[in-house]
Amino acid sequence: MTQPLDAFTYRNGVLHAGEVPVTEIADAVGTPTFVYSAEAIRSSYRRIERAFSPLGAHLHYAVKASSNLHILRLLHEQGAGMDVVSGGELERAWLAGTPMQEIVFAGVGKTEAEQRAALDGRFSPLLDDAERLGGANIEGRGPVGLFNVESESELEVLARVAAELGVIARACLRVNPDVDAKTHEYTTTGLEENKFGVAWQRVPEIFAAFRDVPSIKLVGMHVHIGSPVREIEPYESAVKVLLHLIDTLEGAGHEVSVLDLGGGWPMSYTDGESPEIEAFAEALVPLLEERAGNGLQIVLEPGRSILANSGVLLTRVQHVKEGREKTFVICDAGMHTLIRPAFYRAFHFAWPVRVDARHVPPAAAERVDLPDLRPCDIVGPICETGDFLARGRDLPPVKRGDLIAVFSAGAYGMSMSSNYNDHGRSAEVMVDGDRAVVINERQSLASLLETEMNPRVLTHG
Ligand SMILES: Cc1ncc(COP(=O)(O)O)c(C=O)c1O
């Protein structure tokens, strides 16, 4: 897949997104700002689609990776369905133009209210605002194409809610295959000890229990083993568990028409960190080809692999503090803007936006071999020692007012950001060729305070 520096390139010592110098973006909208490349999003999407085309796989973009409406619209235009994990993401997918049949609703803790809204538009929390927000015919929309259900309890509640509404909920059962995805412990989801899915051994029993429930149609299975997954073998193991289960279920008279393999597909935070998506497809296609040829619908839910290297975070240096052994480069972005380094100790390549010719980075790597670099920690303004974007990096000299780009920030950047320490959330800009468009204005302090303006007495006396 794309490498961190593919979509964002240095020209005459200045980082560009498409044809646009990112310095112009920062000057116009300020910092911190996420900048996305429309072309990179389109081409990453197409590449995954092409790799799995022998299976006719249907891609549902994992909205959690980056949920800006304009990004969703761009992907909808490419033909993507959407994978959502909350009522909020569901409404975004709908507002972006995704037909309900093209939405997969996953998530381990769906509430009844979320299930209702996913089954019948009259229960959408946006009902009163739909017209203003451009969500045509929200009231008349039908059920989502697929629920990915995580437990028997959820199935029971969904069956009751669907029955009350007089509709049938189409569902896949999320299977926990007990496979180690060999990624960060917080994003490993396919081990028995993780909260996700039902133990694979129990799948036949659950299919049997819900066979005759008229408001639920269990059409297949879902699996998502972690993210990002850098080895092919865990996917092969998971698929083998699912194929074994299909045989067992069909033997018991169930029809299995959908297999959703989830997300976690490869991407690289440093050059060449992960095998290419084509290598994953090469290993998986032979396992699934025959079944797909016989009508089994294969679904994938890529998020990071499309968005991560399609975005950078621009941050401005506020202060430079010389320590005895290293320099602290103190920026206006931090763990509130991009939490991945603090939360997962994730590596993001970070480099000044404007450099002289000898400091143009040759690759995104943990160690850069160029002259006159200084050991630095790139940190944020938040009052936490864990508030860093990059630690122990060798950087060219930087001074107050310089811009730094944090690469591979397009996925799980803005969507995991917060208002900690009362910072408004960042602006977002989409670049397409020579056109740069603000797709999300910086959040104002006034909007942050709005919900606190009118205290409501609940009890008194
Ligand atoms: C069920 C499910 N599908 C898809 C994804 C997307 O994963 P990725 O962004 O690595 O493709 C996730 C991520 O956590 C997930 O939990």
The ligand as an SDF file (V2000), in Angstrom:
LIG
                    3D

 16 16  0  0  0  0  0  0  0  0999 V2000
  -15.1750   -4.3920   13.1790 C   0  0  0  0  0  0  0  0  0  0  0  0
  -14.1310   -3.5370   12.5650 C   0  0  0  0  0  0  0  0  0  0  0  0
  -14.0740   -3.4340   11.2210 N   0  0  0  0  0  0  0  0  0  0  0  0
  -13.1530   -2.6690   10.5990 C   0  0  0  0  0  0  0  0  0  0  0  0
  -12.2170   -1.9670   11.3310 C   0  0  0  0  0  0  0  0  0  0  0  0
  -11.2300   -1.1310   10.5680 C   0  0  0  0  0  0  0  0  0  0  0  0
   -9.9330   -1.5280   10.7440 O   0  0  0  0  0  0  0  0  0  0  0  0
   -8.7930   -0.8300    9.8640 P   0  0  0  0  0  0  0  0  0  0  0  0
   -8.9520    0.6210   10.0350 O   0  0  0  0  0  0  0  0  0  0  0  0
   -7.5200   -1.3300   10.4050 O   0  0  0  0  0  0  0  0  0  0  0  0
   -9.0020   -1.2690    8.4600 O   0  0  0  0  0  0  0  0  0  0  0  0
  -12.2060   -2.0430   12.7170 C   0  0  0  0  0  0  0  0  0  0  0  0
  -11.2040   -1.3160   13.4890 C   0  0  0  0  0  0  0  0  0  0  0  0
  -11.0970   -1.3330   14.6640 O   0  0  0  0  0  0  0  0  0  0  0  0
  -13.2000   -2.8430   13.3630 C   0  0  0  0  0  0  0  0  0  0  0  0
  -13.2450   -2.9270   14.6890 O   0  0  0  0  0  0  0  0  0  0  0  0
  1  2  1  0
  2  3  1  0
  2 15  2  0
  3  4  2  0
  4  5  1  0
  5  6  1  0
  5 12  2  0
  6  7  1  0
  7  8  1  0
  8  9  2  0
  8 10  1  0
  8 11  1  0
 12 13  1  0
 12 15  1  0
 13 14  2  0
 15 16  1  0
M  END
$$$$
